[in-house]
């Protein structure tokens, strides 16, 4: 599992960032609140991450604190709440 990423922000989307970690770019999905707290493109950032593994999909979700990450894990354990819904609730 990828538990934390630290690197430079290369791109900011509406629900994700691209973080360059020593030449490897990771797309990390974040809540609106986390996105607002992150620095601008070109600046250093660090996120705690949760890797979602599905049959046809690998997605990283990023959080500024371990507490937020734990809330995400609790929320996705509730029937009917997926990772994207959890991010909306946390956001």
N, C-alpha and C positions, 0 to 999 in steps of 0.2 A: 504494500500500500504506500502511496505517496502521502505523507502526513503533513508536510510543510514545504512551501516553495519560497525562495527569496531570489529576487533578480530585478531586472529593469522592465518597466511597463512599455511595451512596443505599440499597443493598440488598446483603445477603450471602445467597446460596443455598448449597446443599450442594456445588455444583461450579462456581459462577460468582458474579460480582459485577456490580452495575450501577454504573458510574462516570459521574457527571455532569461533563461538560466544557463549561463555559460554556453551560449550558442544554440540551445534547444528551446523552441517556443512552445509554451503550454497554454492552451485555451482553458480558462478557469471561469466558470459561471458563478456570479455573485448576486447578492440581493441589492436592491436600490440603495439601502443604507451603507452597505459595504462599498459599493461603487463610489458613493459620494465621499467616503472617508479616504479613499485611495489617492495617492499623488497623481500628478499629470504624467502624460506620455514622456518617456525619457528618464524619469526619476525612479529611484529604487523603491521596492515594495516587498512585503512579506505577507503571506497568507497561510493559515492552517487550512488543510485540504481534506476532503473526503472523496474517494474514488468510487464512482458508481459503475459497477460491472454488470452488463446485461449481455444476452446472447449476441446481439448485433451492435453493441454500443459501449463505449468507454467514455465517461464524462467526469471531469473534475469540478467540484464545487468548493468555493473558497470562503473563508471566514476570518475576520480580524482578531477574534478571541477564541480560546478553547471553549468557553462557556457557550458561545453562539454555535459552535460546531456540535457540542453535546445536545443542545436544543434541537438542532437539525436532525440528529440521529434519533432522538425521541419522537419527533414529529413524523418521520418517514416510517416509523414502526406502527403508526396508527393506520388502520385499514382505510383505504381510499385517499390517503395523502401521499403523493409521490414527491420526488426531489424538487421539481419545479414549484409545486404548490407550497412546499415547506419554505422555499426561498421567498415566495411571495408573502407568506405569513411573517417571516422574520424581517422582511424588507420594510 
